[in-house]
């Protein structure tokens, strides 16, 4: 799964879980839904996403370190 698809899956999961918690547990959980929506909006405007940085340092760290190494090797000729 690509990084973008992973971020979309996480955001969608957060929204669905927080809506369910807001309906069944407490309406205050809808604030978390609003936070996720605000983060998605901010990410579209600034092209920066905290979840992307977190995933690059954890789950996708190997993929990005190998691709940056390959780019460096290509640049050296």
N, C-alpha and C positions, 0 to 999 in steps of 0.2 A: 504494500500500500504506500502511496506517495505521501509526502509531508502534508500537502494541501488537503488531500482526502482524509488524512488522520485528524487534522485540525477541524474539519467540517464534521466529522463523526463525533469528536469530543464535544464540540459546541452543541450539536443536535442532542446528544445524550444529556448534557447538562440542562438544556431547556426542557426536555421531556420529563426528566426526574424532578426538576424544580416546580414544574406545573403540577405534577402529581402530588408532590409534597405540599404545595400551596392549596390544593383542593382538599386533600385528606387530612393534613396535619395543622398547618397554620398559614394564613394569607401572607404572612411575612416572607415566606419562601418565594413569593412573586418578585420580591426585590432582587433575588439572585437571578431570576429570569431577565429582569431589566438590566442587571449588571452585564450579563452575557451579551445581550443585544447592544448595549452601549459599547462594549469592547469590540464587537464585530463592526459597528459603525466607525469607531475610532480607527480600527485597523484598515478599513477601506479608504479612509481619508489620509492617514499618515504613512501607510504601507509598512507599518511596524506592528508586530504581534508578539506579545509576551509568551504565549503558548508555543509559538514557532521557535523562539529562543530556548525555551525549556526543552522541547523535543530535540532540537539540534544538539544540545549538550548531554542528552540522555539516550533515548531510543535510537535516534538517527545519527549519533556521534560518529560511528564507524563509517557510515555511508558518506558523510560530508568530509571527514578527514581523508578518506581515500580519494575522493573526487578533487579536493583541493591539492593533494599531493600530485595527482595526475596532471592537473592544470599547471602546477609549478614545473614539473618535468617537461611539459610541452613548451613552456615559456623559455626554458633554458636551451632548448633546441636539441 
